[in-house]
Amino acid sequence: MAYAFPGGGSLDYMPCRYGRSRLMFRGPRRDVTGRYVAVLGGIETYGRYIPKPYAQLTEEGLDLPVVNLGCPNAGPDAWLSDPAVMEVVTRAAAVVVQLPGAGDLTNRMYSVHQRRNDRFLRASPVLRAIYRGVDFTDFSFTRHMLRALFEAGPERFALVAEELRAAWTARMQSLLAQVPGRLVLLWVGERPPGPRRDAPLGEPLLVDAAMVEQVAEAADALVVAVPSAAARMQGTQGMVFPELSEPAARGLPGVAAHREMAEALLPVLRGLV
């Protein structure tokens, strides 16, 4: 994976694994033999281009190690299919789950790669029937495919969005049911959870307030982390990336946003652990 091999102007993420997991996480590797907090999430949790992601900042404010299980290409399918990851999760004193988008999981419309959940594998007969004439071999990534399908027919895309929302809710409920310790859900986005929209825009993709409310029933707390105007104004200040990666860096939470995430999580976790 490209993010595991720093080049000029890049951070050393000190990639590591836990147990026999086939997923690579940001290091340094934490001790998971005692009490600890585990954080599941995507690229925001991994902290690409961020010297100290929110998981590390949170650890500095707690008396416990915080295990960063953020993985840029992974989601519920990857976590649930990896026994080593789930062992770390189930043994944690508390677990923070960054709410993922609804596009990167296998559903009745299409299949994704078991570990790299952003990789599109194949369309189901149902999706092919809805979008006759679309050549699905043109797509390698779910985001590209979903945007293309929306542009090809917004009315038809509503059927796809409905299935993705149902699959997301079921998969998240299955994941959260396996967390025996204290559980915190973390919303990371440019705006708080809002009304349902069928357009594949924004993060977490196609996840609305009603979905969050439904899965939050299994959690001890929900933390909504929306960057402040001051954090947004800082842009990429403090981020470390090669010059050619600037567009990608601008699309991710910056250093100030990570600091705000940690500040929002700390009082909640202190009350739970």
VOTORPA-353178 format. One record per atom (N, C-alpha, C, O): x, y, z; residue in three letters. Coordinates in steps of 0.1 Angstrom, whole numbers, plus 5000, padded with zeros to 4 digits. Example, Ala and Ser with C-alpha at 12.3 -4.5 7.8 and 13.67 -1.06 7.14 Angstrom:
513249435078ALA
512349555078ALA
513249675078ALA
514249675085ALA
512849785071SER
513749895071SER
512950005079SER
513450115080SER
***
This chain:
500849885000MET
500050005000MET
500950125000MET
501950135007MET
500650224992ALA
501450344990ALA
501750415003ALA
502850465005ALA
500750425012TYR
500850505024TYR
501850445033TYR
502250515043TYR
502250315031ALA
503150255041ALA
504650275037ALA
505450235045ALA
504850345026PHE
506250365022PHE
506550515020PHE
506350565008PHE
506950585030PRO
507150725029PRO
508250765019PRO
509250695018PRO
508050865012GLY
509050915003GLY
509451055007GLY
509251095018GLY
510051134997GLY
510451275000GLY
509251355005GLY
508151354998GLY
509351425016GLY
508251515020GLY
507151435027GLY
506051485029GLY
507351305030SER
506251225036SER
506551195050SER
507751195055SER
505551155058LEU
505751105071LEU
506050955072LEU
505750885062LEU
506750915082ASP
506950775084ASP
505850725094ASP
505850765105ASP
504850655088TYR
503750615096TYR
504050485104TYR
503150445112TYR
505250435104MET
505650325111MET
504650215111MET
504150165122MET
504250165099PRO
503150065098PRO
503349945106PRO
504549895108PRO
502249885111CYS
502349775120CYS
501149685119CYS
500149735113CYS
501249565123ARG
500049475124ARG
499849435138ARG
500649445147ARG
498649385141TYR
498249325154TYR
497849185152TYR
496949145144TYR
498649095159GLY
498348955157GLY
498548905143GLY
499548945137GLY
497648825138ARG
497748775124ARG
496948855115ARG
496548815104ARG
496548975118SER
495749065109SER
496449085096SER
497749095095SER
495649085086ARG
496249115072ARG
496149265069ARG
496549305058ARG
495649345078LEU
495549485076LEU
496749555083LEU
497249505093LEU
497149665076MET
498349735081MET
497749865088MET
496949935082MET
498249895100PHE
497850015107PHE
498950105110PHE
500150075108PHE
498650225114ARG
499650325118ARG
500250285131ARG
499550255141ARG
501550295131GLY
502350265144GLY
502650395151GLY
502250505147GLY
503550385161PRO
504050265166PRO
503050165172PRO
501950215176PRO
503350045172ARG
502449935177ARG
502249955192ARG
503249985199ARG
501049955196ARG
500649975210ARG
500649835217ARG
500349735211ARG
500849835230ASP
500749725239ASP
499249685241ASP
498549775246ASP
498849575237VAL
497449535238VAL
497249415249VAL
496249345248VAL
498249405258THR
498149305268THR
497449355281THR
496949275289THR
497349485282GLY
496749545294GLY
495449615290GLY
494849585280GLY
495049725297ARG
493849805294ARG
494249905283ARG
495349965284ARG
493349925274TYR
493650025263TYR
492250065257TYR
491250005259TYR
492350165249VAL
491250215241VAL
491550185226VAL
492750205222VAL
490650125219ALA
490850105205ALA
489950195196ALA
488850235200ALA
490550245185VAL
489850335176VAL
489850275162VAL
490850255156VAL
488550245158LEU
488350195144LEU
487950305135LEU
487250395139LEU
488550305123GLY
488150415114GLY
488850405100GLY
489450305097GLY
488650505092GLY
489250515079GLY
490450605078GLY
491250605087GLY
490550665067ILE
491750745064ILE
491850865074ILE
492950905077ILE
490750915079GLU
490751025088GLU
491350985102GLU
492151055108GLU
490950865106THR
491550805118THR
492950765117THR
493850795126THR
493350715105TYR
494750675102TYR
495550805103TYR
496750805108TYR
495050915099GLY
495751045100GLY
496751065089GLY
497851105091GLY
496351035077ARG
497251055065ARG
497651205065ARG
496851295065ARG
498951225064TYR
499651365063TYR
499651435077TYR
500051545077TYR
499151375087ILE
499051435100ILE
500151385110ILE
500151265113ILE
501051465115PRO
502051415124PRO
501551345136PRO
502051245141PRO
500451405142LYS
499851345154LYS
498351345152LYS
497651435154LYS
497851225147PRO
496351215145PRO
495551215158PRO
496151205169PRO
494251235157TYR
493451245169TYR
493651135179TYR
493451155191TYR
493851015174ALA
494050895183ALA
495250915192ALA
495150885204ALA
496350965187GLN
497550985195GLN
497351105204GLN
497751095216GLN
496651215200LEU
496351325209LEU
495451285220LEU
495651325231LEU
494551195217THR
493651145227THR
494351065238THR
494151075250THR
495350975233GLU
496150895242GLU
496950985251GLU
497050955263GLU
497451095246GLU
498251185255GLU
497351245266GLU
497951295276GLU
496051255265GLY
495251305275GLY
494551195284GLY
493851235293GLY
494851075281LEU
494350965289LEU
495450895296LEU
496650915293LEU
495150805306ASP
496150725312ASP
496250585307ASP
496650495313ASP
495750575294LEU
495650445287LEU
496250455273LEU
496150565267LEU
496850345268PRO
497250345254PRO
495950355245PRO
494950305249PRO
496150425234VAL
495050425224VAL
495550355211VAL
496550405205VAL
494950245207VAL
495350165196VAL
494650225183VAL
493450225182VAL
495450275174ASN
494950335162ASN
494650225152ASN
495650175145ASN
493450185150LEU
493050085140LEU
492450145127LEU
491650085121LEU
492850275125GLY
492450335112GLY
493150275100GLY
494350255101GLY
492350255090CYS
492950205077CYS
492350275066CYS
491050265064CYS
493050335057PRO
492550415046PRO
491550345037PRO
490650415032PRO
491650215035ASN
490850145025ASN
489850055032ASN
489149985025ASN
489750055045ALA
488949955052ALA
487750005057ALA
487550125060ALA
486749925060GLY
485449955066GLY
484949835073GLY
485649745076GLY
483649835076PRO
483049725083PRO
483349585078PRO
483549485085PRO
483349565064ASP
483549435059ASP
484949385062ASP
485149275066ASP
485949475061ALA
487349435065ALA
487549405080ALA
488149315083ALA
486949495088TRP
487049465102TRP
486449335107TRP
486949265114TRP
485149315102LEU
484449195106LEU
485049065101LEU
484848965108LEU
485749075090SER
486348955084SER
487748925089SER
488448835085SER
488249015099ASP
489648995104ASP
489548965119ASP
489349055127ASP
489748835122PRO
489648795136PRO
490648865145PRO
490348895157PRO
491848895140ALA
492848955148ALA
492349105152ALA
492549145163ALA
491849175143VAL
491349305146VAL
490149305156VAL
490149375165VAL
489249205153MET
488149195163MET
488549155177MET
487849185186MET
489649075178GLU
490149045191GLU
490649165198GLU
490349185210GLU
491349255191VAL
491749375197VAL
490549465202VAL
490649525212VAL
489549465193VAL
488349545196VAL
487649485208VAL
487249565217VAL
487449355209THR
486649295220THR
487349305233THR
486749295244THR
488749315233ARG
489449315246ARG
489649455251ARG
490249475262ARG
489249555243ALA
489449695247ALA
488549745258ALA
487449695259ALA
489049835267ALA
488249885277ALA
487149975271ALA
486049985277ALA
487450045260ALA
486550125253ALA
486950125238ALA
488050115235ALA
485950145230VAL
486150145215VAL
485550265209VAL
484350295212VAL
486250335201VAL
485750455193VAL
485650405179VAL
486550355173VAL
484450415173VAL
484250385159VAL
483950505151VAL
482850565153VAL
484850545142GLN
484550645133GLN
483450595123GLN
483750495116GLN
482350665122LEU
481250615113LEU
481750625098LEU
482150725094LEU
481750505091PRO
482150505078PRO
481050545068PRO
479950555072PRO
481450565055GLY
480450595045GLY
479750465041GLY
480250355045GLY
478650475034ALA
477850355031ALA
478250295017ALA
477650195013ALA
479250355010GLY
479550294997GLY
480550184997GLY
480550104987GLY
481350175007ASP
482450075007ASP
482149945014ASP
482849915024ASP
481049885010LEU
480749755016LEU
479949665006LEU
479249724998LEU
480049545007THR
479349444998THR
477849455002THR
477449455013THR
477049454991ASN
475649464993ASN
474949394982ASN
475549324974ASN
473649404980ARG
472849334970ARG
473049394956ARG
472649344946ARG
473749514956MET
473949574943MET
475349544937MET
475549534925MET
476349534946TYR
477749504941TYR
478549454953TYR
478249464964TYR
479749394949SER
480649344958SER
481949424959SER
482349484949SER
482549434970VAL
483849504972VAL
484849404977VAL
484549294981VAL
486149444975HIS
487249364980HIS
487149344995HIS
486749435002HIS
487549225000GLN
487349195014GLN
488149275023GLN
487649315034GLN
489349315019ARG
490149405028ARG
490149545023ARG
490049635032ARG
490349565010ARG
490349705005ARG
488949735001ARG
488549724989ARG
488149785010ASN
486749795008ASN
486349904998ASN
485149914994ASN
487249984994ASP
487050094984ASP
487150034970ASP
486850114961ASP
487549914969ARG
487749854956ARG
486549784951ARG
486049684958ARG
485949824940PHE
484849764934PHE
485249634927PHE
486249634919PHE
484449524929LEU
484749394923LEU
483849364912LEU
484249344900LEU
482549354915ARG
481549314905ARG
480149364908ARG
479749384920ARG
479349394897ALA
477949434899ALA
477049314899ALA
477349214893ALA
476049314907SER
475049204908SER
474149214896SER
474049324890SER
473349104893PRO
472349114883PRO
471349224885PRO
470849284876PRO
471049254898VAL
470049354901VAL
470549494896VAL
469849564890VAL
471849524899LEU
472349654895LEU
472549664880LEU
472249764874LEU
472849554874ARG
472949554859ARG
471649574852ARG
471549634842ARG
470549524859ALA
469249534853ALA
468749684855ALA
468149734846ALA
469149744866ILE
468849884868ILE
469549974858ILE
468950074853ILE
470849944856TYR
471650034847TYR
472049954835TYR
473249924833TYR
471149914827ARG
471449844814ARG
472249934805ARG
472050054804ARG
473249874799GLY
474149954790GLY
475350004797GLY
476250054790GLY
475450004810VAL
476650054817VAL
477649944817VAL
477349834821VAL
478849984813ASP
479949884813ASP
480649894827ASP
481449984829ASP
480449794835PHE
480949804849PHE
482449764850PHE
483049784860PHE
482949714839THR
484449684838THR
485249814838THR
486449814840THR
484549934836ASP
485250064836ASP
485650104850ASP
486350204852ASP
485050044860PHE
485250094874PHE
486150004882PHE
486049874882PHE
487050064890SER
487949994899SER
487550034913SER
487849964923SER
487050154915PHE
486750204929PHE
485250234930PHE
484550284921PHE
484750214942THR
483350234945THR
482950384943THR
481850404937THR
483750474947ARG
483350614946ARG
483150664932ARG
482250734928ARG
484150614923HIS
484050654909HIS
482750594903HIS
482050654896HIS
482450464907MET
481250404901MET
479950474906MET
479050494898MET
479850504919LEU
478650564924LEU
478350694918LEU
477250734915LEU
479450774916ARG
479250904910ARG
478750894895ARG
477950964891ARG
479350794888ALA
479050774874ALA
477550724873ALA
476850764864ALA
477150634882LEU
475750594882LEU
474750704885LEU
473650714880LEU
475150784895PHE
474250904898PHE
474050994886PHE
472951034883PHE
475151024879GLU
475151104867GLU
474351044856GLU
473751114848GLU
474350904855ALA
473650834845ALA
472150834847ALA
471450814838ALA
471750854860GLY
470350844862GLY
470050864877GLY
469950764884GLY
469850994882PRO
469551014896PRO
468350944901PRO
468350904913PRO
467350924893GLU
466150854898GLU
466450714900GLU
465950654910GLU
467150654891ARG
467550514893ARG
468550494905ARG
468450394912ARG
469350594907PHE
470350584918PHE
469650584931PHE
470250534941PHE
468450634933ALA
467750624945ALA
467550484950ALA
467650454962ALA
467450394941LEU
467250244944LEU
468650194950LEU
468650114959LEU
469750244944VAL
471050204949VAL
471250254963VAL
471750184972VAL
470950384964ALA
471150454977ALA
470350384988ALA
470850364999ALA
469150344985GLU
468350274995GLU
468950145000GLU
468950115012GLU
469450064990GLU
470149944994GLU
471349965002GLU
471649895011GLU
472150064998LEU
473450095005LEU
473150135020LEU
473850095029LEU
472050215022ARG
471750255035ARG
471250135044ARG
471650125055ARG
470550045038ALA
470049925045ALA
471249835049ALA
471349785060ALA
472149815039ALA
473349735041ALA
474249795052ALA
474749725061ALA
474349925051TRP
475249995061TRP
474649975075TRP
475449945085TRP
473349995077THR
472749985090THR
472949845096THR
473249835107THR
472649745087ALA
472749605092ALA
474249575095ALA
474449505106ALA
475149615087ARG
476549585090ARG
477049655102ARG
477849595110ARG
476749775104MET
477149855116MET
476549795128MET
477249785138MET
475249755128GLN
474649695139GLN
475349565143GLN
475549525155GLN
475749485133SER
476549365135SER
477849385141SER
478249315151SER
478549495136LEU
479849525142LEU
479749575156LEU
480449525165LEU
478849665159LEU
478649725172LEU
478249615183LEU
478549635194LEU
477449515178ALA
477049415187ALA
478149335193ALA
478049265203ALA
479349335186GLN
480449255190GLN
481449335199GLN
482449285202GLN
481049455203VAL
481849535212VAL
481349525226VAL
480349585229VAL
482049445235PRO
481549425248PRO
481849535258PRO
481149555268PRO
482849615254GLY
483249725263GLY
482449855260GLY
481449855253GLY
482849965266ARG
482250095264ARG
482450135249ARG
483450105243ARG
481450195243LEU
481450225229LEU
481050375226LEU
480050425231LEU
481950435218VAL
481650575214VAL
481650575199VAL
482650525192VAL
480650635193LEU
480650655178LEU
481150795175LEU
480850895183LEU
481950805165LEU
482450935161LEU
482050975147LEU
482350905137LEU
481351085145TRP
481051135132TRP
482051245128TRP
482351335135TRP
482751215117VAL
483751305111VAL
483251355098VAL
483151275088VAL
482951485097GLY
482351535084GLY
482451695084GLY
482651755095GLY
482151745073GLU
482151895071GLU
480851955078GLU
480852075081GLU
479851875080ARG
478651925087ARG
478051815095ARG
478451695093ARG
477251845105PRO
476551745113PRO
475651645105PRO
475351685094PRO
475251535111PRO
474351445104PRO
473051525100PRO
472551595108PRO
472651505088GLY
471551575083GLY
470451485077GLY
470451365079GLY
469551545069PRO
468451475063PRO
468951385052PRO
470151395047PRO
468151295048ARG
468551195037ARG
468751265024ARG
467951345019ARG
469851225017ARG
470151275004ARG
470651154995ARG
471451075000ARG
470151144983ASP
470551034975ASP
471851064967ASP
472350964961ASP
472251184966ALA
473451214959ALA
474751164966ALA
474851184978ALA
475651104959PRO
476851044965PRO
477851154968PRO
478951154962PRO
477551244977LEU
478451354980LEU
478651374995LEU
477851325003LEU
479751424999GLY
480051445013GLY
480451325020GLY
480451215015GLY
480951345032GLU
481351235041GLU
480651245054GLU
480451355060GLU
480351125060PRO
480350995055PRO
479350975044PRO
478151015045PRO
479750915033LEU
478950905021LEU
477550835023LEU
477550725028LEU
476450905020LEU
475050855020LEU
474650815034LEU
473650735036LEU
475250865044VAL
474850845058VAL
474150965064VAL
474651075063VAL
472850945068ASP
472051055073ASP
471851045088ASP
472250945095ASP
471151145093ALA
470851155108ALA
470051035113ALA
470350985124ALA
469050995105ALA
468250875110ALA
469050755111ALA
468850675120ALA
469950725102MET
470850615102MET
471750615115MET
471950515122MET
472350735117VAL
473150755129VAL
472450725142VAL
472850665151VAL
471250785142GLU
470350765154GLU
470050615157GLU
470050575168GLU
469850545146GLN
469550405147GLN
470650325153GLN
470450245162GLN
471850345147VAL
473050265152VAL
473550315166VAL
474150235173VAL
473250445169ALA
473750495181ALA
473050445193ALA
473550455205ALA
471950365191GLU
471250305202GLU
472150205209GLU
471950175221GLU
473150145202ALA
474050055208ALA
475250115215ALA
476050045221ALA
475350245214ALA
476550315219ALA
476350385232ALA
475250415236ALA
477450405239ASP
477350485252ASP
477350635249ASP
476850715256ASP
477950675237ALA
477950815234ALA
478150835219ALA
478750745212ALA
477750945214LEU
477950985200LEU
478651125200LEU
478151215206LEU
479851125194VAL
480551255193VAL
480551305179VAL
480951235170VAL
480051425177VAL
479951485163VAL
481151585162VAL
481151685169VAL
482051545153ALA
483251635151ALA
483151705138ALA
483551645127ALA
482751825138VAL
482751915126VAL
483752015128VAL
483752095138VAL
484652035119PRO
485752135121PRO
485152275122PRO
484252315115PRO
485752345131SER
485352485133SER
485852575121SER
486652525113SER
485252695120ALA
485752785110ALA
487252815111ALA
487952825101ALA
487752825123ALA
489152845125ALA
489952735120ALA
491052755114ALA
489552605123ALA
490252495118ALA
490252485103ALA
491252455097ALA
489152515097ARG
489052515082ARG
489952615076ARG
490552595066ARG
490052735083MET
490952835078MET
492452795077MET
493152845069MET
492752705086GLN
494252665087GLN
494552575075GLN
495752555072GLN
493552515069GLY
493852435057GLY
494852325060GLY
494652245069GLY
495952325052THR
496952215053THR
498052255062THR
499152185062THR
497952365069GLN
499052405078GLN
499452295088GLN
498552255095GLN
500652265088GLY
501152155098GLY
501052015092GLY
501651925098GLY
500451995081MET
500351865074MET
501651845067MET
502351935063MET
502051715065VAL
503251675059VAL
502951585047VAL
502451475049VAL
503251635035PHE
502951555023PHE
503851605011PHE
504351715011PHE
504051515001PRO
504751544989PRO
503951654982PRO
502751664983PRO
504651734974GLU
504051844967GLU
502851804958GLU
501851864958GLU
503051684952LEU
501951634943LEU
500751594950LEU
499651574944LEU
500851574963SER
499751524971SER
498951634977SER
497951604985SER
499251754974GLU
498451864980GLU
496951864978GLU
496251884987GLU
496451824966PRO
495051814964PRO
494351714973PRO
493351744979PRO
495051604975ALA
494551494984ALA
494551544998ALA
493551525006ALA
495551615002ALA
495651665016ALA
494551765019ALA
494051775030ALA
494251855009ARG
493251955011ARG
491851885014ARG
490951955019ARG
491651765009GLY
490351695011GLY
490251625024GLY
489251555027GLY
491251635033LEU
491251565045LEU
491251655057LEU
491751775056LEU
490851615069PRO
490951695081PRO
492351735084PRO
493251655083PRO
492551865087GLY
493851915090GLY
494251895104GLY
493551835112GLY
495451945107VAL
496051935121VAL
495051995131VAL
494851935142VAL
494552115129ALA
493652175138ALA
492352095140ALA
491852085151ALA
491852035129ALA
490651955130ALA
490851825139ALA
490051785147ALA
492051765137HIS
492451655146HIS
492451695160HIS
492051615169HIS
493051805163ARG
493051855177ARG
491651875183ARG
491451845194ARG
490751925174GLU
489351945179GLU
488651805181GLU
487851795190GLU
489051705173MET
488451575175MET
488851515188MET
488051465196MET
490151525191ALA
490651475204ALA
490051555216ALA
489651495226ALA
489851685214GLU
489251765225GLU
487851725227GLU
487351725239GLU
487151685217ALA
485751635218ALA
485651495224ALA
484751465232ALA
486651415221LEU
486551275226LEU
487051265240LEU
486451175248LEU
488051345244LEU
488651325257LEU
487651325269LEU
487651225277LEU
486851425271PRO
485951425282PRO
484951305282PRO
484551255293PRO
484551255270VAL
483651145269VAL
484351015274VAL
483850935282VAL
485550995269LEU
486350875272LEU
486750875287LEU
486750765294LEU
487050995292ARG
487450995307ARG
486250955315ARG
486450895326ARG
485050985311GLY
483850945318GLY
483550795317GLY
482750745325GLY
484150725307LEU
483850585305LEU
484850495310LEU
484550375313LEU
486150535310VAL
487250445313VAL
487950485326VAL
488850415331VAL
***
